[in-house]
Structure formats: structure tokens, C-alpha cells
Amino acid sequence: MKYYNAYDKLQDSISRSGSMLCVGLDSDISKLPVGFEKSINGLLEFNKSIIKATSQVAAAYKINFAFYEQYGSDGFDLLKNTFEIIPENIFTIADAKRGDIGNTSLAYARSVFDFFEADSVTINPYMGFDSIEPFLEYKNKFVFLLALTSNKGSYDFQRLDVAGRPLYQHIVEKTLKNYSNKNIGFVVGATHPDELAALRRVAEDSCFLIPGVGAQGADVDAVTTANNKKLALINVSRAIIYPETQNSYKTFEDLVQDAAVSYWEKMRL
């Protein structure tokens, strides 16, 4: 099925899966389990297994470009091949965290949207709206602006007080004031449920991409409560694709599926 607009695909993908679960494909040769060749081809087979095991419950897949770019041209081929094996009806996120002056951002946008054909991309808005607008020229695509990230370093700059409110809140408020485009969402870390709840009151209708559940330790129940049943994708990467449970009677795909279903249950609509 072809979608005219990524926003429609996003909503349809969430509705189809019945959950907000986003599976992060942070695939790393050094972490490949037994049975997978430690090579680019092994990574592709690994991704195929993850997608096969989770496609019934995943509302989206988030592909972190850094894990692929580190392998040079082979990594770019792996990125392209991974996008191509994701079922057409599942929303895709290029977690590339791009953002630069206008003509450079346009080149980045062409890479992400024209070559890799991702449905959406993560953007660092630090350089201002002219660095974002080339991505918004793709009216049928979606962008997620970094607002409050899940890492500890988010306290260094993102919370700086600016005229009585934290910087991350200004990013959300000013974006919503400048753009009525429904194809703009925000990255808000799951490790900050109180702040997430406050931002939800500011951006009730925006889609939030919420990383930090799983290996980073965020509480799923706290996140879903803070999100207040609004449009969102809650990302889980390592806790699904590198399942810790060992069971000699289950295949790797079974273990991955068990982990994904466990999170799917907690994120059901």
C-alpha cells in the first residue's frame, strides 16, 4: 500500500500494531549473537531476523545511522538493504540527528528521503529554523525535532533557563508557533516522565518519539501515564534486539519476539 503522507502512514501503523512500540535497529557486529557471522552480511541477516520476529507488533522501526555509517560504504549498503526489507506498511525513522545550514540540510534531506526512502528523520534544531526547513519541503515526510533527550547530558544545555522556561520548552513552543505542519513531532526522553507530561500539555496533538525505555532504565508505566494516550512512538532498542534471557529450547527469533511482545503489552493503546 502506498501512502501519500507519512503522517497518515504513522497513524495507520500505530493503529495496525495496536501499540506505540518502536523497535530500534541499533545493530552492532560486536554484539551479534551466536549463529550470526560477524560481518556486514551477518548484520543484514540479524536485521532480517529482528524484523521477522517483531513485525506483527512494531508500529515503527528506528534505524540509528551511526551504527551503520561506522562501516563505511558497506554500512551504507546495509542501511539501504535494511530499509528495503522493512514491510511497506510499517513506519520508518532515520535516526540521523541531522541539522546544518540550508544547502547542507537539503543534501541531508535528499539522502534520507530520496535515497534511503525513510518516512521520517530526527533533526537537531540548534542551528535554527532555516536548518530545518529543507526537510519540511518534503511535504509527504515527517520530522522529529530533538527537544529533551534521554541521556544524562541533556542537563548540560537543554534545561538552561531562558526567560523563565527551559530551553527545550522554547524549542517546542516556538516550533508550534512558527509551523502548523502536522508532520512535525518531537523527541522527548522517557527518562524524564514529569517533563514529558508537562510538554504534553504544551503539544497535545504532536507526535512524540520517546527513547530511553529498556537499557536506559525508564519506567514504561510512568511514560505511558505521562504521555496521556496521545500520539507517540516509544522506542526500545537493546532490550529487544539483544535479549538477555537464555533458553535452549527457544530460537533467537523466539527470544526477540518474546521481548517485543512483553513491551507491546505495556504500550498497548
C-alpha positions in Angstrom: 0.0 0.0 0.0 1.4 3.4 -1.0 0.9 6.3 1.4 0.6 9.9 0.2 1.7 11.3 3.5 3.9 9.9 6.3 1.6 11.3 8.9 -1.2 9.0 7.6 1.2 6.1 7.5 2.3 6.8 11.1 -1.3 6.7 12.4 -2.2 3.7 10.3 0.9 1.8 11.5 0.2 2.5 15.2 -3.5 1.5 14.7 -2.5 -1.7 12.9 0.0 -2.7 15.6 -2.3 -1.7 18.4 0.6 -0.3 20.3 3.1 2.6 20.4 6.1 0.2 20.2 9.0 1.3 18.1 11.9 -1.1 17.7 15.3 0.4 17.4 17.7 -1.4 15.0 21.0 -0.4 16.7 22.8 -3.4 15.1 26.4 -3.9 16.0 28.8 -6.5 14.8 30.4 -6.9 18.2 27.1 -7.8 19.8 25.8 -10.3 17.2 24.7 -13.5 19.0 25.9 -17.0 18.2 24.7 -18.1 14.8 25.3 -14.9 13.0 28.5 -14.2 11.0 30.4 -11.2 12.4 30.3 -9.3 9.1 28.1 -6.9 7.2 26.2 -9.8 5.7 25.8 -11.2 9.3 24.3 -7.8 10.3 21.8 -7.9 7.5 20.7 -11.4 8.4 20.5 -10.2 12.0 18.2 -7.3 11.0 16.1 -9.7 8.9 15.6 -11.9 12.0 14.7 -8.9 14.2 12.1 -7.6 11.7 10.7 -11.1 11.1 10.3 -11.6 14.8 8.8 -8.2 15.6 6.8 -7.0 12.5 3.5 -8.1 13.9 3.8 -5.9 17.0 6.1 -3.0 15.9 4.4 0.3 15.0 7.8 1.6 13.7 11.4 0.8 13.2 14.1 3.4 14.2 17.4 2.9 12.4 20.3 4.6 14.1 22.5 5.7 11.3 25.7 5.8 13.4 25.7 2.0 13.8 25.8 1.7 10.1 27.9 4.6 9.0 30.8 3.3 11.1 31.3 0.6 8.5 31.8 3.0 5.6 30.4 2.2 2.2 29.4 -1.3 3.2 27.4 0.3 6.1 25.5 2.5 3.7 24.6 -0.6 1.6 23.5 -2.3 4.8 21.3 0.8 5.6 19.7 0.7 2.2 19.1 -3.0 2.3 17.6 -2.7 5.8 15.1 -0.1 4.8 14.1 -2.2 1.9 13.3 -5.3 4.0 11.0 -3.5 6.4 7.4 -4.1 5.5 5.9 -1.3 3.5 3.1 -0.7 6.0 5.4 -0.1 8.9 6.6 3.5 9.7 10.4 4.1 9.4 12.6 6.5 11.3 16.0 7.6 10.1 17.6 8.4 13.4 20.4 10.5 11.9 20.1 13.7 14.0 20.8 15.9 11.1 20.8 19.7 11.1 23.1 22.3 9.3 22.9 25.4 7.2 20.2 25.3 4.5 22.0 23.9 1.5 23.7 21.2 3.6 20.4 20.3 5.2 18.9 20.0 1.8 21.6 17.5 0.8 20.9 15.6 4.1 17.2 15.6 3.3 17.8 14.2 -0.2 19.9 11.4 1.3 17.4 10.4 3.9 14.2 10.8 1.9 15.2 10.3 -1.7 17.9 7.7 -1.4 17.1 5.7 1.7 13.3 6.5 1.4 12.7 6.8 5.1 9.4 8.1 6.3 10.9 10.4 8.9 14.1 11.7 10.3 15.4 13.1 13.6 16.7 16.7 13.4 18.9 18.7 15.8 17.2 22.2 15.8 20.2 24.0 17.4 21.1 25.9 14.2 17.6 27.3 13.8 14.6 27.0 11.5 16.5 27.6 8.3 18.3 24.4 9.0 15.0 22.5 9.4 13.0 23.9 6.5 14.8 21.9 3.8 13.4 18.8 5.4 10.0 20.3 5.6 10.0 20.9 1.9 9.2 17.2 1.7 5.5 17.6 2.4 4.9 13.9 2.4 7.6 13.1 5.0 7.9 13.6 8.8 10.5 15.2 11.1 11.2 14.7 14.8 13.0 17.7 16.4 15.2 16.9 19.4 13.6 18.6 22.4 14.6 16.8 25.6 16.8 13.8 25.1 17.1 10.8 27.3 20.8 10.9 28.1 22.4 12.5 31.2 24.0 15.2 29.1 20.5 16.7 28.4 21.0 18.5 31.7 24.0 20.4 30.3 22.2 22.7 27.8 18.6 21.6 27.2 17.4 22.7 30.6 19.1 26.1 30.7 16.6 28.7 31.9 15.6 31.1 29.1 13.2 33.8 30.2 11.7 31.6 32.9 11.4 28.4 30.9 13.8 25.7 30.0 15.4 25.8 26.5 13.7 22.6 25.4 10.3 24.1 26.1 11.1 27.1 23.9 12.0 24.7 21.1 8.6 23.1 21.3 6.6 26.3 21.8 8.4 28.3 19.1 8.2 25.4 16.6 4.4 25.0 17.1 4.0 28.8 16.8 6.0 29.0 13.5 4.6 25.9 11.8 1.2 24.4 11.6 2.6 21.5 9.7 1.2 18.3 11.3 4.3 16.4 10.0 6.5 17.8 12.8 7.0 15.8 16.1 9.4 16.0 19.0 11.9 13.7 20.6 11.3 13.6 24.4 13.2 11.2 26.6 11.4 8.5 28.5 13.8 9.1 31.4 12.1 12.4 32.1 8.4 11.5 32.7 7.5 14.6 34.6 8.8 16.9 31.9 7.2 14.7 29.3 3.8 15.2 31.0 4.4 19.0 31.0 5.3 19.1 27.4 2.2 17.1 26.6 0.2 20.0 27.9 2.1 22.3 25.5 2.0 20.0 22.5 -1.2 17.9 22.9 -1.6 17.0 19.2 2.1 16.4 18.3 3.7 13.0 17.9 6.4 12.3 20.4 9.3 10.0 19.7 10.2 8.7 23.2 13.5 6.9 23.6 15.0 5.6 26.8 12.9 2.5 27.7 14.8 -0.7 28.2 18.6 -0.5 28.6 18.4 3.2 29.7 16.1 2.2 32.5 13.0 4.3 32.0 9.8 3.0 33.5 7.2 2.1 30.9 4.2 2.7 33.1 5.4 6.2 34.0 6.0 7.0 30.4 2.6 5.9 29.2 0.9 7.7 32.0 2.8 10.9 31.2 2.0 10.6 27.5 -1.7 10.6 28.4 -2.8 8.4 25.5 -1.6 10.9 22.9 0.1 10.2 19.6 3.6 8.7 20.3 6.2 6.1 19.5 8.1 4.6 22.4 11.4 3.2 21.3 13.1 0.1 22.7 16.4 -1.0 21.1 18.8 -3.1 23.1 16.3 -4.7 25.4 14.6 -6.3 22.4 17.3 -6.9 19.8 19.8 -8.3 22.4 17.5 -10.3 24.7 19.3 -11.4 27.9 17.1 -14.4 28.6 18.7 -17.6 27.6 16.5 -20.6 26.8 18.0 -23.6 25.0 14.5 -24.6 23.8 13.9 -21.3 22.0 15.4 -19.8 18.9 16.9 -16.3 18.8 13.8 -15.1 16.9 11.6 -16.6 19.6 13.5 -14.7 22.3 13.3 -11.5 20.4 9.6 -11.9 19.8 9.0 -12.7 23.5 10.9 -9.4 24.4 9.0 -7.4 21.8 5.6 -8.8 22.9 6.3 -8.0 26.5 6.9 -4.3 25.7 4.0 -4.3 23.2 1.7 -5.4 26.1 2.8 -2.5 28.2 2.3 0.0 25.4 -1.0 -1.1 24.0 -3.5 1.6 23.0 
